[in-house]
Amino acid sequence: MSDPVIRIVEEHLASVGDAALDEVLRVVRSAGGAGVSRAALERTLVRDPRFAAQDELGRRRWMLVDPPAAEQPTPTRADTRGALDALELRPWQAEAFAAWSATCRGVVEAVTGTGKTRLAIAAARTVLDRGGRVLVLVPTLELLDQWRTSVRELLPEVSVGRLGGGGQDDLFSHQVLLATPHSAAGVPIDLPPGAAGLVVADEAHRYGAPTWGSALPPDLGLRLALTATYERGDEGVEEVLKPYFGPVVFRYRYDRAVADGTVAPFSIALAGVALTPEERQLHDAADARVRSLHRELVGPLGMPKEPGALLRAAAAVVAAAGDRGRDQGRQAAACREYLARIRQRRDVAATAAAKLDVARSAAPALRGGRSLVFTDTVAQAEASARVLVAAGVAAETVHGQLTDERRRIRLAQFRRGRIDALVAPRVLDEGIDVPAADVAVVLAAFRTRRQLVQRLGRVLRLKPDGRPARLVLAHARGTGEDPERGGHADFLAEVAEVADRIDRLDVTTQPDVVGRWLLT
């Protein structure tokens, strides 16, 4: 469509704020565009990032995303196209950018390590070129520093501010503002008059929680959510994320990432260990009680039969009942015990004493390398680190009981090759970039698919020497962790066709099997 027609649309929307398509079409035709069809006009509005639509009482109304400031020339389409070309987007990033640009709202779900940050910077580039501002929400200060480095590298002429970690910047004095959720929720995020605002939420699945969701500014109309795993164990996706960001507009999963060569090839070992007699007794007693309570909740009390739905419903009942002691009612009491027994059963398997044998078995292959060891608790992390150190591995723990400064020092030492292995409960799952790691040993594996996807993603980034990534999943046999009993079924189904190999190892009968597998 010709530039004169676009200018007519821009001038009309700038003067009226928003308008239905029929009204815009009448204005275009009355101004000399008699040959413009309704379909052609709508296609132009959909494809042009200067225009966005919103539904109002069942009708779609169009608006100008960013009216150009009078004193500032608007960059041409060629300028922006050239700036985007300079970012050298991968094919999947270009496709995701195009999908998001149709409405300038949406969620992009992509495997960790494939370049979601560069995609977001491309979106930011288009907004900044039209005089807009960009707020980037990141879950940790470590990730805030990484984003700052990336923005300065790819957009060196852009002013970048910080909100959080001692920074008190805003979108008036800086074009891009990097903020933690806690800091963003504590102050209003205002825009300069007439400027469009883009909010980018990294690790977006976290913002479905009430405390995190309060950081999402209502006045920034352009919205991009980034995540490797767009799922939660509650209703946060449907109730918070979808209404704010809109639908998932693009997914980039293992099958295509491996085929494209954007992640390292990888193999998985399923390392089984046995519970001690005492652990088995505790586990089986808790398991029997869970099954009994499941029958009671589903039968007489009429709650959902599907385990995941029942778990959410039981949590909701307990939350609503509060702490009312003996007077809490039969349903609330049963739900409370049901959740407690499930947690007890999971904890016995997750912290099984023999899990340390997996770390001991892996140790010979971890010396001199870059490995991540994931545990369930701080105590298990400390015990695992002691096992590795005793076996000659330079290992350190990273967890929430350390000071921020101590954590940063250990992460820096790991990146510089002074530490062979970092051992952590859940600190390394998200929000920290560890590009050098190529081995992940997961001792506490009975968690969600999301957690396993994140942990595999920690080691999938391409390495300069092209070496593959390896994931060791420890499990207590005969528990919910055990793949023979359906443990990690969703995750394993997702990677089954793309992993180089998935092997089953028995650490009980072959104590050195994990190390031999890693060295193969």
SENURO-929089 format. One record per residue (C-alpha): x, y, z. Coordinates in Angstrom, 3 decimals. Layout:
+----------+----------+----------+
!        u !        v !        w !
+----------+----------+----------+
!        X !        Y !        Z !
...
+----------+----------+----------+
END
This chain:
+----------+----------+----------+
!        u !        v !        w !
+----------+----------+----------+
!    0.000 !    0.000 !    0.000 !
!    1.324 !    3.455 !   -0.874 !
!    2.983 !    5.778 !    1.608 !
!    0.320 !    8.539 !    1.067 !
!   -2.387 !    6.138 !    2.234 !
!   -0.309 !    5.158 !    5.297 !
!    0.162 !    8.831 !    6.134 !
!   -3.603 !    9.393 !    5.913 !
!   -4.188 !    6.534 !    8.354 !
!   -1.474 !    7.818 !   10.695 !
!   -2.857 !   11.366 !   10.726 !
!   -6.411 !   10.193 !   11.345 !
!   -5.517 !    7.818 !   14.210 !
!   -3.201 !   10.429 !   15.733 !
!   -6.114 !   12.889 !   15.864 !
!   -8.911 !   10.554 !   17.071 !
!   -6.909 !    8.091 !   19.201 !
!   -8.548 !    4.932 !   17.850 !
!  -11.100 !    3.982 !   15.212 !
!  -12.915 !    0.997 !   13.719 !
!  -11.681 !   -0.327 !   10.380 !
!  -14.778 !    0.918 !    8.523 !
!  -14.169 !    4.463 !    9.775 !
!  -10.513 !    4.340 !    8.714 !
!  -11.527 !    3.015 !    5.292 !
!  -14.026 !    5.862 !    4.793 !
!  -11.362 !    8.440 !    5.658 !
!   -8.874 !    6.861 !    3.247 !
!  -11.393 !    6.730 !    0.402 !
!  -12.644 !   10.278 !    0.989 !
!   -9.030 !   11.509 !    0.851 !
!   -8.485 !   10.047 !   -2.588 !
!   -7.895 !    6.361 !   -1.951 !
!  -11.039 !    5.211 !   -3.717 !
!   -9.441 !    2.018 !   -4.936 !
!   -8.356 !    0.799 !   -1.503 !
!  -10.198 !   -2.369 !   -0.448 !
!  -11.166 !   -3.277 !    3.098 !
!   -9.040 !   -6.481 !    2.955 !
!   -5.947 !   -4.632 !    1.677 !
!   -6.257 !   -1.980 !    4.368 !
!   -6.618 !   -4.572 !    7.128 !
!   -3.604 !   -6.542 !    5.875 !
!   -1.533 !   -3.366 !    5.965 !
!   -2.587 !   -2.514 !    9.510 !
!   -1.838 !   -6.055 !   10.730 !
!    1.634 !   -6.129 !    9.197 !
!    2.735 !   -2.619 !   10.153 !
!    4.113 !   -2.387 !   13.738 !
!    2.993 !    1.251 !   13.898 !
!   -0.598 !    0.077 !   14.277 !
!   -2.203 !   -2.109 !   16.917 !
!   -5.735 !   -3.356 !   17.519 !
!   -7.809 !   -3.877 !   20.618 !
!  -11.250 !   -5.418 !   21.040 !
!  -13.850 !   -3.162 !   22.587 !
!  -17.363 !   -4.512 !   23.210 !
!  -16.864 !   -7.158 !   20.569 !
!  -15.501 !   -4.746 !   17.909 !
!  -11.897 !   -4.283 !   16.870 !
!  -10.542 !   -0.755 !   17.006 !
!   -7.212 !    0.348 !   15.568 !
!   -4.770 !    2.783 !   17.083 !
!   -1.396 !    4.313 !   16.326 !
!    1.147 !    2.561 !   18.536 !
!    3.628 !    5.400 !   18.656 !
!    2.706 !    8.784 !   17.132 !
!    5.989 !   10.459 !   16.133 !
!    7.049 !   13.359 !   18.331 !
!    6.964 !   16.690 !   16.517 !
!   10.561 !   17.513 !   17.333 !
!   11.935 !   14.065 !   16.494 !
!   11.972 !   12.606 !   12.962 !
!   10.485 !    9.149 !   12.671 !
!   12.961 !    6.543 !   11.377 !
!   12.014 !    5.118 !    8.007 !
!   11.087 !    1.497 !    7.431 !
!   14.459 !    1.034 !    5.701 !
!   16.270 !    2.379 !    8.794 !
!   14.537 !   -0.102 !   11.083 !
!   14.953 !   -2.951 !    8.618 !
!   18.662 !   -2.251 !    8.449 !
!   18.922 !   -2.125 !   12.240 !
!   17.182 !   -5.490 !   12.513 !
!   19.408 !   -6.990 !    9.837 !
!   22.410 !   -5.859 !   11.860 !
!   21.202 !   -8.018 !   14.759 !
!   21.641 !  -11.092 !   12.522 !
!   18.548 !  -12.896 !   13.745 !
!   18.442 !  -16.641 !   13.344 !
!   15.586 !  -17.981 !   11.199 !
!   13.520 !  -18.959 !   14.234 !
!   14.067 !  -15.537 !   15.821 !
!   12.931 !  -13.800 !   12.636 !
!    9.807 !  -15.970 !   12.523 !
!    9.058 !  -15.325 !   16.191 !
!    9.591 !  -11.592 !   15.703 !
!    7.186 !  -11.549 !   12.765 !
!    4.573 !  -13.485 !   14.745 !
!    4.863 !  -11.096 !   17.687 !
!    4.854 !   -8.002 !   15.462 !
!    1.361 !   -8.792 !   14.153 !
!   -0.150 !   -7.426 !   17.375 !
!    2.931 !   -6.433 !   19.422 !
!    1.676 !   -8.659 !   22.211 !
!    2.290 !  -12.301 !   22.978 !
!    4.370 !  -15.047 !   24.520 !
!    7.415 !  -16.670 !   22.915 !
!    8.356 !  -20.057 !   24.358 !
!   11.824 !  -21.195 !   23.322 !
!   14.419 !  -23.656 !   24.578 !
!   16.959 !  -22.174 !   26.972 !
!   20.131 !  -21.026 !   25.259 !
!   18.661 !  -20.455 !   21.786 !
!   18.629 !  -16.646 !   21.869 !
!   15.456 !  -15.246 !   23.438 !
!   17.384 !  -12.153 !   24.578 !
!   18.383 !  -11.223 !   21.031 !
!   14.784 !  -11.678 !   19.897 !
!   13.619 !   -9.277 !   22.622 !
!   16.281 !   -6.751 !   21.659 !
!   14.952 !   -6.861 !   18.078 !
!   11.492 !   -6.009 !   19.416 !
!   13.026 !   -3.239 !   21.513 !
!   14.850 !   -1.909 !   18.448 !
!   11.582 !   -1.279 !   16.573 !
!   10.033 !    0.517 !   19.550 !
!   13.108 !    2.641 !   20.258 !
!   13.363 !    3.655 !   16.605 !
!    9.952 !    5.263 !   16.943 !
!   10.790 !    7.193 !   20.067 !
!    9.396 !    4.612 !   22.472 !
!   10.720 !    3.222 !   25.736 !
!   11.403 !   -0.336 !   26.896 !
!   11.073 !   -1.897 !   30.353 !
!   12.774 !   -5.274 !   30.812 !
!   11.739 !   -7.274 !   33.888 !
!   14.256 !   -9.882 !   35.035 !
!   14.023 !  -12.207 !   38.055 !
!   17.536 !  -11.785 !   39.496 !
!   20.279 !   -9.219 !   39.774 !
!   22.653 !  -11.633 !   38.025 !
!   20.338 !  -11.749 !   35.043 !
!   19.921 !   -7.965 !   35.157 !
!   23.686 !   -7.616 !   34.722 !
!   23.642 !  -10.079 !   31.812 !
!   20.841 !   -8.170 !   30.084 !
!   22.731 !   -4.911 !   30.535 !
!   25.771 !   -6.414 !   28.841 !
!   23.676 !   -7.734 !   25.937 !
!   21.780 !   -4.465 !   25.362 !
!   24.994 !   -2.435 !   25.421 !
!   26.648 !   -4.831 !   23.001 !
!   23.779 !   -4.949 !   20.494 !
!   22.394 !   -1.412 !   20.961 !
!   25.503 !    0.614 !   21.909 !
!   23.847 !    3.984 !   21.240 !
!   20.936 !    3.340 !   23.633 !
!   20.910 !    4.640 !   27.213 !
!   20.316 !    1.799 !   29.693 !
!   19.124 !    2.316 !   33.259 !
!   18.640 !    0.087 !   36.303 !
!   15.823 !   -0.179 !   38.795 !
!   16.881 !   -2.503 !   41.587 !
!   20.176 !   -3.522 !   43.137 !
!   20.794 !    0.082 !   44.155 !
!   19.627 !    1.609 !   40.847 !
!   16.792 !    4.175 !   40.854 !
!   16.537 !    5.033 !   37.147 !
!   13.341 !    5.594 !   35.131 !
!   12.040 !    5.697 !   31.551 !
!   12.313 !    9.491 !   31.323 !
!   16.083 !    9.567 !   31.650 !
!   16.795 !    6.213 !   29.935 !
!   15.476 !    4.531 !   26.805 !
!   15.750 !    1.019 !   28.253 !
!   15.117 !    0.307 !   31.923 !
!   16.182 !   -3.036 !   33.427 !
!   14.291 !   -3.857 !   36.615 !
!   13.682 !   -6.642 !   39.084 !
!   10.014 !   -7.437 !   39.855 !
!   10.313 !   -6.318 !   43.459 !
!   11.651 !   -2.920 !   42.445 !
!    9.202 !   -2.460 !   39.561 !
!    6.233 !   -3.274 !   41.788 !
!    7.314 !   -0.657 !   44.336 !
!    7.166 !    2.411 !   42.077 !
!    4.939 !    3.589 !   39.200 !
!    6.448 !    2.976 !   35.771 !
!    5.629 !    6.146 !   33.805 !
!    6.362 !    7.013 !   30.186 !
!    7.318 !   10.340 !   28.634 !
!    4.272 !   12.028 !   27.012 !
!    3.413 !   10.500 !   23.651 !
!    5.937 !    7.654 !   23.927 !
!    4.923 !    4.056 !   23.378 !
!    6.075 !    1.553 !   25.983 !
!    7.207 !   -2.051 !   25.567 !
!    7.502 !   -4.387 !   28.546 !
!    9.649 !   -7.503 !   28.138 !
!    9.237 !  -10.116 !   30.877 !
!   12.067 !  -12.647 !   31.050 !
!   11.266 !  -16.022 !   32.686 !
!    7.676 !  -14.907 !   32.203 !
!    6.036 !  -17.951 !   33.803 !
!    7.073 !  -16.530 !   37.172 !
!    4.806 !  -13.504 !   36.766 !
!    1.693 !  -15.618 !   37.222 !
!    2.241 !  -15.401 !   40.988 !
!    0.434 !  -12.522 !   42.730 !
!    3.593 !  -10.907 !   44.115 !
!    5.337 !  -11.036 !   40.746 !
!    2.253 !  -10.102 !   38.733 !
!    2.059 !   -6.784 !   40.548 !
!    5.238 !   -5.759 !   38.716 !
!    3.482 !   -5.818 !   35.311 !
!    2.741 !   -2.160 !   34.454 !
!   -0.769 !   -1.592 !   33.053 !
!    0.171 !    1.483 !   30.983 !
!    2.765 !   -0.150 !   28.730 !
!    0.687 !   -1.427 !   25.841 !
!    3.351 !   -3.366 !   23.914 !
!    4.132 !   -6.646 !   25.656 !
!    6.496 !   -9.559 !   25.071 !
!    6.823 !  -12.535 !   27.407 !
!    9.839 !  -14.852 !   27.154 !
!   10.053 !  -18.298 !   28.708 !
!   11.453 !  -21.754 !   28.117 !
!    8.476 !  -23.362 !   29.861 !
!    5.128 !  -21.609 !   29.717 !
!    3.395 !  -23.521 !   32.469 !
!    2.619 !  -23.252 !   36.156 !
!    1.145 !  -25.486 !   38.840 !
!   -1.670 !  -23.017 !   39.536 !
!   -4.075 !  -20.844 !   37.538 !
!   -1.532 !  -18.081 !   36.995 !
!   -1.269 !  -18.586 !   33.228 !
!   -5.012 !  -18.262 !   32.601 !
!   -5.754 !  -15.674 !   35.261 !
!   -2.702 !  -13.392 !   35.035 !
!   -0.373 !  -14.028 !   32.112 !
!   -2.787 !  -14.646 !   29.259 !
!   -4.960 !  -11.585 !   29.974 !
!   -1.874 !   -9.379 !   30.164 !
!    0.424 !  -10.709 !   27.427 !
!   -2.033 !  -12.465 !   25.157 !
!   -1.545 !  -15.916 !   23.627 !
!    1.584 !  -17.874 !   22.797 !
!    2.564 !  -16.582 !   19.344 !
!    5.590 !  -18.816 !   18.740 !
!    7.149 !  -21.986 !   20.151 !
!   10.690 !  -23.207 !   19.513 !
!   11.238 !  -26.642 !   21.016 !
!   13.958 !  -29.269 !   21.217 !
!   13.144 !  -30.992 !   17.932 !
!   13.709 !  -27.915 !   15.804 !
!   16.489 !  -26.454 !   17.995 !
!   18.563 !  -29.624 !   17.661 !
!   17.847 !  -29.866 !   13.919 !
!   18.815 !  -26.191 !   13.466 !
!   22.011 !  -26.641 !   15.460 !
!   21.145 !  -23.796 !   17.841 !
!   21.728 !  -26.011 !   20.892 !
!   24.373 !  -28.600 !   21.631 !
!   23.594 !  -32.273 !   20.940 !
!   22.870 !  -34.048 !   24.202 !
!   22.577 !  -37.425 !   25.898 !
!   20.704 !  -38.413 !   29.058 !
!   21.491 !  -41.037 !   31.702 !
!   18.751 !  -42.258 !   34.064 !
!   20.734 !  -43.277 !   37.154 !
!   18.802 !  -45.449 !   39.597 !
!   19.587 !  -45.941 !   43.290 !
!   17.905 !  -47.935 !   46.057 !
!   16.233 !  -46.577 !   49.174 !
!   17.541 !  -47.798 !   52.515 !
!   15.140 !  -50.070 !   54.475 !
!   14.226 !  -47.145 !   56.742 !
!   13.611 !  -44.857 !   53.752 !
!   11.542 !  -47.546 !   52.053 !
!    9.369 !  -47.946 !   55.124 !
!    8.755 !  -44.184 !   55.391 !
!    8.099 !  -43.859 !   51.656 !
!    5.673 !  -46.758 !   51.433 !
!    3.752 !  -45.684 !   54.538 !
!    3.325 !  -42.192 !   53.125 !
!    2.396 !  -43.645 !   49.723 !
!   -0.298 !  -45.893 !   51.236 !
!   -1.772 !  -42.962 !   53.143 !
!   -1.779 !  -40.786 !   49.993 !
!   -3.735 !  -43.472 !   48.141 !
!   -6.217 !  -43.820 !   50.981 !
!   -6.775 !  -40.073 !   51.193 !
!   -7.106 !  -39.888 !   47.403 !
!   -9.998 !  -42.356 !   47.556 !
!  -11.635 !  -40.392 !   50.361 !
!  -11.280 !  -37.025 !   48.640 !
!  -12.484 !  -38.270 !   45.263 !
!  -15.284 !  -40.496 !   46.593 !
!  -17.201 !  -39.180 !   49.624 !
!  -15.878 !  -35.625 !   49.289 !
!  -16.399 !  -35.364 !   45.519 !
!  -13.102 !  -33.756 !   44.522 !
!  -11.347 !  -34.153 !   41.120 !
!   -9.929 !  -37.584 !   40.304 !
!   -6.995 !  -36.507 !   38.125 !
!   -3.929 !  -36.164 !   40.427 !
!   -2.824 !  -32.754 !   39.213 !
!   -6.321 !  -31.302 !   39.441 !
!   -6.814 !  -32.869 !   42.877 !
!   -3.527 !  -31.407 !   44.093 !
!   -4.553 !  -27.897 !   43.017 !
!   -8.034 !  -28.311 !   44.478 !
!   -6.658 !  -29.566 !   47.796 !
!   -4.252 !  -26.638 !   48.010 !
!   -7.131 !  -24.239 !   47.365 !
!   -9.223 !  -25.857 !   50.122 !
!   -6.362 !  -25.621 !   52.616 !
!   -5.669 !  -21.998 !   51.708 !
!   -9.336 !  -21.101 !   52.136 !
!   -9.607 !  -22.923 !   55.465 !
!   -6.618 !  -21.187 !   56.980 !
!   -5.235 !  -22.356 !   60.290 !
!   -8.362 !  -23.279 !   62.236 !
!   -6.990 !  -26.262 !   64.108 !
!   -9.464 !  -28.985 !   65.083 !
!  -12.452 !  -27.045 !   63.770 !
!  -11.256 !  -26.914 !   60.190 !
!  -13.727 !  -29.521 !   58.872 !
!  -13.362 !  -32.971 !   57.418 !
!  -12.546 !  -31.899 !   53.855 !
!   -9.923 !  -29.337 !   54.875 !
!   -8.309 !  -31.776 !   57.312 !
!   -8.128 !  -34.508 !   54.660 !
!   -6.712 !  -32.061 !   52.110 !
!   -4.129 !  -30.808 !   54.576 !
!   -2.929 !  -34.336 !   55.368 !
!   -3.034 !  -35.306 !   51.683 !
!   -0.643 !  -32.483 !   50.802 !
!    1.602 !  -33.265 !   53.774 !
!    1.872 !  -36.968 !   52.890 !
!    2.616 !  -36.208 !   49.248 !
!    5.381 !  -33.884 !   50.375 !
!    6.718 !  -36.522 !   52.784 !
!    6.735 !  -39.169 !   50.058 !
!    8.500 !  -36.856 !   47.627 !
!   11.059 !  -35.706 !   50.205 !
!   12.083 !  -39.261 !   51.095 !
!   12.830 !  -40.020 !   47.444 !
!   14.441 !  -36.658 !   46.665 !
!   16.873 !  -36.752 !   49.579 !
!   17.616 !  -40.499 !   49.512 !
!   21.039 !  -41.173 !   51.022 !
!   22.139 !  -43.144 !   47.969 !
!   21.796 !  -40.046 !   45.787 !
!   25.248 !  -39.111 !   47.078 !
!   26.526 !  -42.291 !   45.422 !
!   25.541 !  -40.772 !   42.070 !
!   27.707 !  -37.734 !   42.810 !
!   30.534 !  -40.022 !   43.947 !
!   30.182 !  -42.126 !   40.797 !
!   30.252 !  -39.046 !   38.550 !
!   33.233 !  -37.394 !   40.273 !
!   36.070 !  -38.814 !   38.120 !
!   34.475 !  -37.313 !   35.019 !
!   33.841 !  -33.924 !   36.627 !
!   37.443 !  -33.103 !   37.532 !
!   38.735 !  -30.246 !   35.396 !
!   35.390 !  -29.679 !   33.682 !
!   32.385 !  -27.398 !   34.076 !
!   29.447 !  -29.149 !   35.737 !
!   26.271 !  -28.245 !   37.589 !
!   24.872 !  -30.467 !   40.337 !
!   21.250 !  -29.852 !   41.342 !
!   19.993 !  -30.969 !   44.754 !
!   16.750 !  -30.735 !   46.708 !
!   17.942 !  -28.982 !   49.856 !
!   20.861 !  -26.907 !   51.072 !
!   21.927 !  -29.795 !   53.320 !
!   21.996 !  -32.156 !   50.342 !
!   23.982 !  -29.568 !   48.370 !
!   26.578 !  -29.245 !   51.109 !
!   26.855 !  -33.029 !   51.489 !
!   27.230 !  -33.483 !   47.718 !
!   29.947 !  -30.837 !   47.563 !
!   31.861 !  -32.616 !   50.319 !
!   31.643 !  -35.893 !   48.373 !
!   32.954 !  -34.229 !   45.225 !
!   35.778 !  -32.406 !   47.013 !
!   36.849 !  -35.669 !   48.665 !
!   37.037 !  -37.191 !   45.179 !
!   39.299 !  -34.397 !   43.904 !
!   36.654 !  -32.172 !   42.270 !
!   36.889 !  -28.415 !   42.905 !
!   33.270 !  -27.965 !   43.985 !
!   31.399 !  -25.125 !   45.696 !
!   27.780 !  -24.654 !   46.718 !
!   25.511 !  -21.796 !   45.618 !
!   22.307 !  -21.282 !   47.590 !
!   20.089 !  -18.728 !   49.243 !
!   21.867 !  -18.871 !   52.586 !
!   24.977 !  -17.313 !   51.050 !
!   25.371 !  -13.569 !   50.688 !
!   24.801 !  -12.109 !   47.221 !
!   28.478 !  -11.192 !   47.071 !
!   29.602 !  -14.740 !   47.895 !
!   27.282 !  -16.159 !   45.234 !
!   28.620 !  -13.745 !   42.614 !
!   32.205 !  -14.623 !   43.488 !
!   31.583 !  -18.352 !   43.121 !
!   29.736 !  -17.892 !   39.836 !
!   32.620 !  -15.779 !   38.525 !
!   35.146 !  -18.403 !   39.622 !
!   33.133 !  -21.070 !   37.818 !
!   33.050 !  -19.057 !   34.594 !
!   36.814 !  -18.541 !   34.816 !
!   37.472 !  -22.247 !   35.279 !
!   38.616 !  -22.068 !   38.890 !
!   35.710 !  -24.243 !   40.054 !
!   34.866 !  -27.566 !   38.399 !
!   31.349 !  -27.982 !   39.761 !
!   28.654 !  -25.746 !   41.208 !
!   26.219 !  -27.511 !   43.547 !
!   22.853 !  -25.855 !   44.215 !
!   19.329 !  -26.676 !   45.386 !
!   17.287 !  -24.542 !   42.936 !
!   19.243 !  -21.297 !   42.583 !
!   20.665 !  -22.283 !   39.185 !
!   17.368 !  -23.420 !   37.638 !
!   16.592 !  -20.004 !   36.154 !
!   17.894 !  -16.483 !   36.033 !
!   21.613 !  -17.244 !   35.864 !
!   23.667 !  -17.677 !   32.712 !
!   26.294 !  -20.420 !   32.885 !
!   27.339 !  -20.852 !   29.249 !
!   30.465 !  -22.870 !   30.008 !
!   28.702 !  -25.829 !   31.660 !
!   28.239 !  -29.018 !   29.664 !
!   27.270 !  -31.565 !   32.357 !
!   24.243 !  -31.413 !   34.652 !
!   23.790 !  -33.955 !   37.429 !
!   20.287 !  -33.795 !   38.913 !
!   20.137 !  -35.571 !   42.262 !
!   16.662 !  -34.362 !   43.231 !
!   14.749 !  -35.037 !   40.052 !
!   11.162 !  -35.453 !   41.267 !
!    9.913 !  -32.036 !   40.275 !
!    8.018 !  -30.629 !   37.321 !
!    8.694 !  -30.930 !   33.600 !
!    9.434 !  -27.213 !   33.686 !
!   12.259 !  -27.716 !   36.159 !
!   13.874 !  -30.473 !   34.126 !
!   13.614 !  -28.429 !   30.918 !
!   15.319 !  -25.550 !   32.713 !
!   18.056 !  -27.767 !   34.109 !
!   18.812 !  -29.373 !   30.766 !
!   18.823 !  -25.884 !   29.271 !
!   21.612 !  -24.867 !   31.646 !
!   24.053 !  -27.022 !   29.639 !
!   22.630 !  -26.813 !   26.107 !
!   24.327 !  -23.633 !   24.931 !
!   26.662 !  -24.216 !   22.006 !
!   30.306 !  -24.488 !   23.011 !
!   33.189 !  -23.155 !   20.894 !
!   34.663 !  -26.641 !   20.561 !
!   31.298 !  -28.218 !   19.687 !
!   31.294 !  -30.643 !   22.617 !
!   27.957 !  -32.252 !   23.501 !
!   25.903 !  -31.751 !   26.653 !
!   25.096 !  -34.537 !   29.109 !
!   22.352 !  -34.795 !   31.695 !
!   22.356 !  -37.326 !   34.534 !
!   18.952 !  -37.793 !   36.190 !
!   19.176 !  -39.632 !   39.486 !
!   16.060 !  -41.402 !   40.748 !
!   15.127 !  -43.589 !   43.686 !
!   13.825 !  -46.838 !   42.275 !
!   10.258 !  -47.811 !   43.117 !
!    9.171 !  -44.201 !   43.742 !
!    7.433 !  -41.527 !   41.709 !
!   10.862 !  -40.485 !   40.393 !
!   11.406 !  -43.847 !   38.704 !
!   10.862 !  -43.724 !   34.909 !
!    9.678 !  -47.345 !   35.178 !
!    6.754 !  -45.981 !   37.199 !
!    6.098 !  -42.991 !   34.944 !
!    8.596 !  -40.588 !   36.502 !
!    9.400 !  -37.607 !   34.253 !
!    7.139 !  -39.030 !   31.535 !
!    6.310 !  -35.653 !   29.957 !
!    9.926 !  -34.515 !   29.892 !
!   11.260 !  -37.813 !   28.527 !
!    8.579 !  -37.894 !   25.835 !
!    9.658 !  -34.408 !   24.739 !
!   13.343 !  -35.299 !   24.385 !
!   13.078 !  -38.959 !   23.324 !
!   13.278 !  -38.268 !   19.594 !
!   16.023 !  -35.642 !   19.753 !
!   18.482 !  -36.870 !   22.397 !
!   21.522 !  -38.685 !   21.000 !
!   20.808 !  -41.441 !   23.500 !
!   18.947 !  -42.137 !   26.736 !
!   20.609 !  -44.813 !   28.871 !
!   19.527 !  -46.487 !   32.101 !
!   22.241 !  -46.931 !   34.721 !
!   22.168 !  -48.905 !   37.985 !
!   24.443 !  -47.205 !   40.480 !
!   23.672 !  -49.756 !   43.204 !
!   25.216 !  -52.690 !   41.328 !
!   27.795 !  -50.643 !   39.352 !
!   29.140 !  -47.882 !   41.614 !
!   31.381 !  -46.351 !   38.930 !
!   28.854 !  -46.482 !   36.077 !
!   28.032 !  -42.750 !   35.943 !
!   31.658 !  -41.702 !   35.617 !
!   32.253 !  -44.266 !   32.886 !
!   29.143 !  -43.090 !   31.031 !
!   30.220 !  -39.439 !   31.209 !
!   33.706 !  -40.287 !   29.956 !
!   32.405 !  -42.330 !   27.033 !
+----------+----------+----------+
END
